[in-house]
């Protein structure tokens, strides 16, 4: 990360909109990165339904529901 010639960085993060305030260190850093001209893409997801969550957990533990 200290090299000036680094051109690409893929960073994937997750947070809850209601838990990260504008003065949060992550938000401040993202703003700084954006001001430096980097492309930031945000994907906002809706909460999983109970059915989807059950299926997700079942798939994770290899269990049929």
PDB file of N, CA, C and O in Angstrom:
ATOM      1  N   UNK A   1       0.811  -1.190   0.000  1.00  0.00           N
ATOM      2  CA  UNK A   1       0.000   0.000   0.000  1.00  0.00           C
ATOM      3  C   UNK A   1       0.858   1.259   0.000  1.00  0.00           C
ATOM      4  O   UNK A   1       0.364   2.347  -0.297  1.00  0.00           O
ATOM      5  N   UNK A   2       2.115   1.121   0.325  1.00  0.00           N
ATOM      6  CA  UNK A   2       2.968   2.285   0.378  1.00  0.00           C
ATOM      7  C   UNK A   2       3.528   2.708  -0.964  1.00  0.00           C
ATOM      8  O   UNK A   2       4.126   3.778  -1.073  1.00  0.00           O
ATOM      9  N   UNK A   3       3.345   1.884  -1.991  1.00  0.00           N
ATOM     10  CA  UNK A   3       3.884   2.221  -3.305  1.00  0.00           C
ATOM     11  C   UNK A   3       2.993   3.226  -4.015  1.00  0.00           C
ATOM     12  O   UNK A   3       1.767   3.123  -3.971  1.00  0.00           O
ATOM     13  N   UNK A   4       3.608   4.184  -4.659  1.00  0.00           N
ATOM     14  CA  UNK A   4       2.851   5.214  -5.359  1.00  0.00           C
ATOM     15  C   UNK A   4       2.265   4.717  -6.667  1.00  0.00           C
ATOM     16  O   UNK A   4       1.348   5.348  -7.193  1.00  0.00           O
ATOM     17  N   UNK A   5       2.752   3.623  -7.210  1.00  0.00           N
ATOM     18  CA  UNK A   5       2.298   3.120  -8.497  1.00  0.00           C
ATOM     19  C   UNK A   5       1.109   2.178  -8.400  1.00  0.00           C
ATOM     20  O   UNK A   5       0.632   1.688  -9.424  1.00  0.00           O
ATOM     21  N   UNK A   6       0.623   1.915  -7.204  1.00  0.00           N
ATOM     22  CA  UNK A   6      -0.537   1.044  -7.042  1.00  0.00           C
ATOM     23  C   UNK A   6      -1.737   1.685  -7.718  1.00  0.00           C
ATOM     24  O   UNK A   6      -2.114   2.808  -7.385  1.00  0.00           O
ATOM     25  N   UNK A   7      -2.342   0.972  -8.670  1.00  0.00           N
ATOM     26  CA  UNK A   7      -3.455   1.536  -9.419  1.00  0.00           C
ATOM     27  C   UNK A   7      -4.805   0.951  -9.033  1.00  0.00           C
ATOM     28  O   UNK A   7      -5.835   1.585  -9.260  1.00  0.00           O
ATOM     29  N   UNK A   8      -4.822  -0.238  -8.458  1.00  0.00           N
ATOM     30  CA  UNK A   8      -6.093  -0.914  -8.218  1.00  0.00           C
ATOM     31  C   UNK A   8      -6.174  -1.405  -6.783  1.00  0.00           C
ATOM     32  O   UNK A   8      -5.195  -1.885  -6.212  1.00  0.00           O
ATOM     33  N   UNK A   9      -7.345  -1.274  -6.227  1.00  0.00           N
ATOM     34  CA  UNK A   9      -7.628  -1.801  -4.905  1.00  0.00           C
ATOM     35  C   UNK A   9      -9.101  -2.172  -4.870  1.00  0.00           C
ATOM     36  O   UNK A   9      -9.964  -1.351  -5.179  1.00  0.00           O
ATOM     37  N   UNK A  10      -9.381  -3.396  -4.497  1.00  0.00           N
ATOM     38  CA  UNK A  10     -10.761  -3.834  -4.323  1.00  0.00           C
ATOM     39  C   UNK A  10     -10.975  -4.014  -2.832  1.00  0.00           C
ATOM     40  O   UNK A  10     -10.302  -4.815  -2.182  1.00  0.00           O
ATOM     41  N   UNK A  11     -11.906  -3.269  -2.313  1.00  0.00           N
ATOM     42  CA  UNK A  11     -12.243  -3.342  -0.901  1.00  0.00           C
ATOM     43  C   UNK A  11     -13.732  -3.605  -0.803  1.00  0.00           C
ATOM     44  O   UNK A  11     -14.538  -2.854  -1.351  1.00  0.00           O
ATOM     45  N   UNK A  12     -14.094  -4.655  -0.114  1.00  0.00           N
ATOM     46  CA  UNK A  12     -15.500  -4.985   0.077  1.00  0.00           C
ATOM     47  C   UNK A  12     -15.792  -4.881   1.566  1.00  0.00           C
ATOM     48  O   UNK A  12     -15.118  -5.498   2.391  1.00  0.00           O
ATOM     49  N   UNK A  13     -16.789  -4.104   1.888  1.00  0.00           N
ATOM     50  CA  UNK A  13     -17.153  -3.922   3.286  1.00  0.00           C
ATOM     51  C   UNK A  13     -18.651  -4.023   3.445  1.00  0.00           C
ATOM     52  O   UNK A  13     -19.405  -3.972   2.473  1.00  0.00           O
ATOM     53  N   UNK A  14     -19.062  -4.164   4.667  1.00  0.00           N
ATOM     54  CA  UNK A  14     -20.498  -4.236   4.960  1.00  0.00           C
ATOM     55  C   UNK A  14     -20.759  -3.475   6.246  1.00  0.00           C
ATOM     56  O   UNK A  14     -19.994  -3.555   7.206  1.00  0.00           O
ATOM     57  N   UNK A  15     -21.852  -2.739   6.241  1.00  0.00           N
ATOM     58  CA  UNK A  15     -22.271  -2.042   7.449  1.00  0.00           C
ATOM     59  C   UNK A  15     -23.780  -1.865   7.391  1.00  0.00           C
ATOM     60  O   UNK A  15     -24.417  -2.136   6.373  1.00  0.00           O
ATOM     61  N   UNK A  16     -24.326  -1.412   8.483  1.00  0.00           N
ATOM     62  CA  UNK A  16     -25.756  -1.093   8.530  1.00  0.00           C
ATOM     63  C   UNK A  16     -25.876   0.423   8.494  1.00  0.00           C
ATOM     64  O   UNK A  16     -25.257   1.123   9.297  1.00  0.00           O
ATOM     65  N   UNK A  17     -26.676   0.927   7.558  1.00  0.00           N
ATOM     66  CA  UNK A  17     -26.815   2.375   7.401  1.00  0.00           C
ATOM     67  C   UNK A  17     -27.159   3.084   8.702  1.00  0.00           C
ATOM     68  O   UNK A  17     -26.688   4.194   8.950  1.00  0.00           O
ATOM     69  N   UNK A  18     -27.969   2.453   9.523  1.00  0.00           N
ATOM     70  CA  UNK A  18     -28.411   3.097  10.758  1.00  0.00           C
ATOM     71  C   UNK A  18     -27.365   3.017  11.867  1.00  0.00           C
ATOM     72  O   UNK A  18     -27.592   3.545  12.956  1.00  0.00           O
ATOM     73  N   UNK A  19     -26.234   2.376  11.621  1.00  0.00           N
ATOM     74  CA  UNK A  19     -25.208   2.232  12.656  1.00  0.00           C
ATOM     75  C   UNK A  19     -23.934   3.003  12.349  1.00  0.00           C
ATOM     76  O   UNK A  19     -23.030   3.055  13.183  1.00  0.00           O
ATOM     77  N   UNK A  20     -23.845   3.607  11.160  1.00  0.00           N
ATOM     78  CA  UNK A  20     -22.638   4.333  10.781  1.00  0.00           C
ATOM     79  C   UNK A  20     -23.028   5.785  10.525  1.00  0.00           C
ATOM     80  O   UNK A  20     -23.752   6.080   9.574  1.00  0.00           O
ATOM     81  N   UNK A  21     -22.556   6.676  11.362  1.00  0.00           N
ATOM     82  CA  UNK A  21     -22.888   8.086  11.282  1.00  0.00           C
ATOM     83  C   UNK A  21     -21.859   8.827  10.419  1.00  0.00           C
ATOM     84  O   UNK A  21     -20.765   8.306  10.202  1.00  0.00           O
ATOM     85  N   UNK A  22     -22.178  10.014   9.927  1.00  0.00           N
ATOM     86  CA  UNK A  22     -21.282  10.742   9.014  1.00  0.00           C
ATOM     87  C   UNK A  22     -19.877  10.993   9.559  1.00  0.00           C
ATOM     88  O   UNK A  22     -18.927  11.071   8.780  1.00  0.00           O
ATOM     89  N   UNK A  23     -19.723  11.120  10.876  1.00  0.00           N
ATOM     90  CA  UNK A  23     -18.402  11.368  11.456  1.00  0.00           C
ATOM     91  C   UNK A  23     -17.668  10.071  11.800  1.00  0.00           C
ATOM     92  O   UNK A  23     -16.594  10.115  12.400  1.00  0.00           O
ATOM     93  N   UNK A  24     -18.228   8.927  11.430  1.00  0.00           N
ATOM     94  CA  UNK A  24     -17.583   7.639  11.676  1.00  0.00           C
ATOM     95  C   UNK A  24     -16.278   7.583  10.879  1.00  0.00           C
ATOM     96  O   UNK A  24     -16.235   8.068   9.749  1.00  0.00           O
ATOM     97  N   UNK A  25     -15.212   7.003  11.442  1.00  0.00           N
ATOM     98  CA  UNK A  25     -13.931   6.937  10.731  1.00  0.00           C
ATOM     99  C   UNK A  25     -14.030   6.326   9.327  1.00  0.00           C
ATOM    100  O   UNK A  25     -13.329   6.760   8.412  1.00  0.00           O
ATOM    101  N   UNK A  26     -14.888   5.332   9.156  1.00  0.00           N
ATOM    102  CA  UNK A  26     -15.048   4.728   7.834  1.00  0.00           C
ATOM    103  C   UNK A  26     -15.625   5.735   6.852  1.00  0.00           C
ATOM    104  O   UNK A  26     -15.140   5.852   5.727  1.00  0.00           O
ATOM    105  N   UNK A  27     -16.662   6.465   7.267  1.00  0.00           N
ATOM    106  CA  UNK A  27     -17.279   7.455   6.382  1.00  0.00           C
ATOM    107  C   UNK A  27     -16.301   8.573   6.041  1.00  0.00           C
ATOM    108  O   UNK A  27     -16.264   9.042   4.903  1.00  0.00           O
ATOM    109  N   UNK A  28     -15.516   8.999   7.016  1.00  0.00           N
ATOM    110  CA  UNK A  28     -14.525  10.038   6.762  1.00  0.00           C
ATOM    111  C   UNK A  28     -13.480   9.560   5.758  1.00  0.00           C
ATOM    112  O   UNK A  28     -13.087  10.312   4.866  1.00  0.00           O
ATOM    113  N   UNK A  29     -13.033   8.329   5.898  1.00  0.00           N
ATOM    114  CA  UNK A  29     -12.029   7.784   4.981  1.00  0.00           C
ATOM    115  C   UNK A  29     -12.618   7.612   3.583  1.00  0.00           C
ATOM    116  O   UNK A  29     -11.950   7.919   2.596  1.00  0.00           O
ATOM    117  N   UNK A  30     -13.842   7.134   3.482  1.00  0.00           N
ATOM    118  CA  UNK A  30     -14.470   6.986   2.167  1.00  0.00           C
ATOM    119  C   UNK A  30     -14.618   8.338   1.482  1.00  0.00           C
ATOM    120  O   UNK A  30     -14.422   8.448   0.272  1.00  0.00           O
ATOM    121  N   UNK A  31     -14.962   9.360   2.246  1.00  0.00           N
ATOM    122  CA  UNK A  31     -15.072  10.709   1.677  1.00  0.00           C
ATOM    123  C   UNK A  31     -13.701  11.183   1.173  1.00  0.00           C
ATOM    124  O   UNK A  31     -13.597  11.777   0.099  1.00  0.00           O
ATOM    125  N   UNK A  32     -12.678  10.920   1.943  1.00  0.00           N
ATOM    126  CA  UNK A  32     -11.317  11.306   1.556  1.00  0.00           C
ATOM    127  C   UNK A  32     -10.884  10.583   0.276  1.00  0.00           C
ATOM    128  O   UNK A  32     -10.297  11.193  -0.617  1.00  0.00           O
ATOM    129  N   UNK A  33     -11.172   9.304   0.192  1.00  0.00           N
ATOM    130  CA  UNK A  33     -10.824   8.509  -0.988  1.00  0.00           C
ATOM    131  C   UNK A  33     -11.588   9.025  -2.206  1.00  0.00           C
ATOM    132  O   UNK A  33     -11.029   9.115  -3.299  1.00  0.00           O
ATOM    133  N   UNK A  34     -12.845   9.357  -2.021  1.00  0.00           N
ATOM    134  CA  UNK A  34     -13.657   9.878  -3.112  1.00  0.00           C
ATOM    135  C   UNK A  34     -13.122  11.225  -3.605  1.00  0.00           C
ATOM    136  O   UNK A  34     -13.062  11.467  -4.810  1.00  0.00           O
ATOM    137  N   UNK A  35     -12.736  12.091  -2.679  1.00  0.00           N
ATOM    138  CA  UNK A  35     -12.186  13.391  -3.051  1.00  0.00           C
ATOM    139  C   UNK A  35     -10.877  13.247  -3.822  1.00  0.00           C
ATOM    140  O   UNK A  35     -10.526  14.115  -4.620  1.00  0.00           O
ATOM    141  N   UNK A  36     -10.152  12.148  -3.584  1.00  0.00           N
ATOM    142  CA  UNK A  36      -8.899  11.907  -4.287  1.00  0.00           C
ATOM    143  C   UNK A  36      -9.133  11.409  -5.708  1.00  0.00           C
ATOM    144  O   UNK A  36      -8.181  11.226  -6.467  1.00  0.00           O
ATOM    145  N   UNK A  37     -10.404  11.186  -6.076  1.00  0.00           N
ATOM    146  CA  UNK A  37     -10.729  10.803  -7.442  1.00  0.00           C
ATOM    147  C   UNK A  37     -10.978   9.323  -7.651  1.00  0.00           C
ATOM    148  O   UNK A  37     -11.167   8.885  -8.786  1.00  0.00           O
ATOM    149  N   UNK A  38     -10.982   8.546  -6.583  1.00  0.00           N
ATOM    150  CA  UNK A  38     -11.232   7.115  -6.722  1.00  0.00           C
ATOM    151  C   UNK A  38     -12.712   6.866  -7.010  1.00  0.00           C
ATOM    152  O   UNK A  38     -13.574   7.639  -6.593  1.00  0.00           O
ATOM    153  N   UNK A  39     -12.990   5.799  -7.714  1.00  0.00           N
ATOM    154  CA  UNK A  39     -14.367   5.403  -7.988  1.00  0.00           C
ATOM    155  C   UNK A  39     -14.865   4.535  -6.837  1.00  0.00           C
ATOM    156  O   UNK A  39     -14.258   3.518  -6.502  1.00  0.00           O
ATOM    157  N   UNK A  40     -15.968   4.949  -6.243  1.00  0.00           N
ATOM    158  CA  UNK A  40     -16.585   4.171  -5.174  1.00  0.00           C
ATOM    159  C   UNK A  40     -17.947   3.704  -5.653  1.00  0.00           C
ATOM    160  O   UNK A  40     -18.736   4.501  -6.161  1.00  0.00           O
ATOM    161  N   UNK A  41     -18.224   2.435  -5.497  1.00  0.00           N
ATOM    162  CA  UNK A  41     -19.522   1.879  -5.854  1.00  0.00           C
ATOM    163  C   UNK A  41     -20.178   1.350  -4.583  1.00  0.00           C
ATOM    164  O   UNK A  41     -19.549   0.652  -3.788  1.00  0.00           O
ATOM    165  N   UNK A  42     -21.434   1.687  -4.408  1.00  0.00           N
ATOM    166  CA  UNK A  42     -22.178   1.243  -3.243  1.00  0.00           C
ATOM    167  C   UNK A  42     -23.377   0.434  -3.703  1.00  0.00           C
ATOM    168  O   UNK A  42     -24.102   0.835  -4.614  1.00  0.00           O
ATOM    169  N   UNK A  43     -23.575  -0.690  -3.071  1.00  0.00           N
ATOM    170  CA  UNK A  43     -24.734  -1.529  -3.346  1.00  0.00           C
ATOM    171  C   UNK A  43     -25.539  -1.604  -2.050  1.00  0.00           C
ATOM    172  O   UNK A  43     -25.047  -2.106  -1.039  1.00  0.00           O
ATOM    173  N   UNK A  44     -26.735  -1.120  -2.078  1.00  0.00           N
ATOM    174  CA  UNK A  44     -27.598  -1.168  -0.898  1.00  0.00           C
ATOM    175  C   UNK A  44     -28.534  -2.363  -1.022  1.00  0.00           C
ATOM    176  O   UNK A  44     -29.253  -2.507  -2.010  1.00  0.00           O
ATOM    177  N   UNK A  45     -28.512  -3.201  -0.019  1.00  0.00           N
ATOM    178  CA  UNK A  45     -29.340  -4.401  -0.022  1.00  0.00           C
ATOM    179  C   UNK A  45     -30.458  -4.270   0.999  1.00  0.00           C
ATOM    180  O   UNK A  45     -30.284  -3.654   2.050  1.00  0.00           O
ATOM    181  N   UNK A  46     -31.585  -4.845   0.685  1.00  0.00           N
ATOM    182  CA  UNK A  46     -32.695  -4.893   1.631  1.00  0.00           C
ATOM    183  C   UNK A  46     -32.458  -6.056   2.596  1.00  0.00           C
ATOM    184  O   UNK A  46     -31.742  -6.999   2.259  1.00  0.00           O
ATOM    185  N   UNK A  47     -33.046  -6.000   3.780  1.00  0.00           N
ATOM    186  CA  UNK A  47     -32.906  -7.115   4.724  1.00  0.00           C
ATOM    187  C   UNK A  47     -33.461  -8.413   4.126  1.00  0.00           C
ATOM    188  O   UNK A  47     -34.393  -8.392   3.322  1.00  0.00           O
ATOM    189  N   UNK A  48     -32.881  -9.522   4.527  1.00  0.00           N
ATOM    190  CA  UNK A  48     -33.386 -10.824   4.093  1.00  0.00           C
ATOM    191  C   UNK A  48     -34.727 -11.112   4.768  1.00  0.00           C
ATOM    192  O   UNK A  48     -34.966 -10.716   5.909  1.00  0.00           O
ATOM    193  N   UNK A  49     -35.578 -11.798   4.048  1.00  0.00           N
ATOM    194  CA  UNK A  49     -36.830 -12.253   4.657  1.00  0.00           C
ATOM    195  C   UNK A  49     -36.507 -13.418   5.594  1.00  0.00           C
ATOM    196  O   UNK A  49     -35.426 -14.003   5.518  1.00  0.00           O
ATOM    197  N   UNK A  50     -37.436 -13.744   6.462  1.00  0.00           N
ATOM    198  CA  UNK A  50     -37.229 -14.876   7.384  1.00  0.00           C
ATOM    199  C   UNK A  50     -36.993 -16.155   6.590  1.00  0.00           C
ATOM    200  O   UNK A  50     -36.133 -16.961   6.947  1.00  0.00           O
ATOM    201  N   UNK A  51     -37.746 -16.341   5.525  1.00  0.00           N
ATOM    202  CA  UNK A  51     -37.585 -17.531   4.689  1.00  0.00           C
ATOM    203  C   UNK A  51     -36.195 -17.584   4.052  1.00  0.00           C
ATOM    204  O   UNK A  51     -35.545 -18.630   4.051  1.00  0.00           O
ATOM    205  N   UNK A  52     -35.747 -16.452   3.512  1.00  0.00           N
ATOM    206  CA  UNK A  52     -34.418 -16.403   2.897  1.00  0.00           C
ATOM    207  C   UNK A  52     -33.319 -16.631   3.921  1.00  0.00           C
ATOM    208  O   UNK A  52     -32.331 -17.311   3.646  1.00  0.00           O
ATOM    209  N   UNK A  53     -33.499 -16.056   5.105  1.00  0.00           N
ATOM    210  CA  UNK A  53     -32.517 -16.245   6.169  1.00  0.00           C
ATOM    211  C   UNK A  53     -32.452 -17.708   6.599  1.00  0.00           C
ATOM    212  O   UNK A  53     -31.364 -18.245   6.808  1.00  0.00           O
ATOM    213  N   UNK A  54     -33.607 -18.353   6.730  1.00  0.00           N
ATOM    214  CA  UNK A  54     -33.626 -19.783   7.066  1.00  0.00           C
ATOM    215  C   UNK A  54     -32.913 -20.608   6.003  1.00  0.00           C
ATOM    216  O   UNK A  54     -32.150 -21.517   6.328  1.00  0.00           O
ATOM    217  N   UNK A  55     -33.162 -20.291   4.724  1.00  0.00           N
ATOM    218  CA  UNK A  55     -32.512 -21.011   3.639  1.00  0.00           C
ATOM    219  C   UNK A  55     -31.007 -20.780   3.660  1.00  0.00           C
ATOM    220  O   UNK A  55     -30.234 -21.712   3.437  1.00  0.00           O
ATOM    221  N   UNK A  56     -30.582 -19.539   3.927  1.00  0.00           N
ATOM    222  CA  UNK A  56     -29.169 -19.196   4.003  1.00  0.00           C
ATOM    223  C   UNK A  56     -28.467 -20.014   5.091  1.00  0.00           C
ATOM    224  O   UNK A  56     -27.401 -20.585   4.859  1.00  0.00           O
ATOM    225  N   UNK A  57     -29.076 -20.064   6.277  1.00  0.00           N
ATOM    226  CA  UNK A  57     -28.487 -20.826   7.388  1.00  0.00           C
ATOM    227  C   UNK A  57     -28.468 -22.315   7.052  1.00  0.00           C
ATOM    228  O   UNK A  57     -27.469 -22.988   7.307  1.00  0.00           O
ATOM    229  N   UNK A  58     -29.548 -22.837   6.489  1.00  0.00           N
ATOM    230  CA  UNK A  58     -29.597 -24.253   6.120  1.00  0.00           C
ATOM    231  C   UNK A  58     -28.521 -24.586   5.100  1.00  0.00           C
ATOM    232  O   UNK A  58     -27.857 -25.616   5.216  1.00  0.00           O
ATOM    233  N   UNK A  59     -28.339 -23.723   4.096  1.00  0.00           N
ATOM    234  CA  UNK A  59     -27.287 -23.942   3.097  1.00  0.00           C
ATOM    235  C   UNK A  59     -25.903 -23.898   3.747  1.00  0.00           C
ATOM    236  O   UNK A  59     -25.022 -24.683   3.398  1.00  0.00           O
ATOM    237  N   UNK A  60     -25.719 -22.975   4.695  1.00  0.00           N
ATOM    238  CA  UNK A  60     -24.427 -22.818   5.342  1.00  0.00           C
ATOM    239  C   UNK A  60     -24.045 -24.070   6.122  1.00  0.00           C
ATOM    240  O   UNK A  60     -22.890 -24.494   6.098  1.00  0.00           O
ATOM    241  N   UNK A  61     -25.007 -24.653   6.806  1.00  0.00           N
ATOM    242  CA  UNK A  61     -24.701 -25.843   7.627  1.00  0.00           C
ATOM    243  C   UNK A  61     -25.044 -27.146   6.918  1.00  0.00           C
ATOM    244  O   UNK A  61     -25.049 -28.218   7.525  1.00  0.00           O
ATOM    245  N   UNK A  62     -25.338 -27.034   5.595  1.00  0.00           N
ATOM    246  CA  UNK A  62     -25.633 -28.201   4.773  1.00  0.00           C
ATOM    247  C   UNK A  62     -26.761 -29.031   5.368  1.00  0.00           C
ATOM    248  O   UNK A  62     -26.623 -30.228   5.620  1.00  0.00           O
ATOM    249  N   UNK A  63     -27.870 -28.358   5.578  1.00  0.00           N
ATOM    250  CA  UNK A  63     -29.024 -28.985   6.207  1.00  0.00           C
ATOM    251  C   UNK A  63     -30.263 -28.683   5.378  1.00  0.00           C
ATOM    252  O   UNK A  63     -30.450 -27.551   4.931  1.00  0.00           O
ATOM    253  N   UNK A  64     -31.098 -29.671   5.173  1.00  0.00           N
ATOM    254  CA  UNK A  64     -32.348 -29.444   4.440  1.00  0.00           C
ATOM    255  C   UNK A  64     -33.400 -28.896   5.398  1.00  0.00           C
ATOM    256  O   UNK A  64     -33.442 -29.264   6.572  1.00  0.00           O
ATOM    257  N   UNK A  65     -34.252 -28.007   4.876  1.00  0.00           N
ATOM    258  CA  UNK A  65     -35.352 -27.506   5.713  1.00  0.00           C
ATOM    259  C   UNK A  65     -36.658 -28.100   5.284  1.00  0.00           C
ATOM    260  O   UNK A  65     -37.697 -27.796   5.871  1.00  0.00           O
TER     261      UNK A  65
END
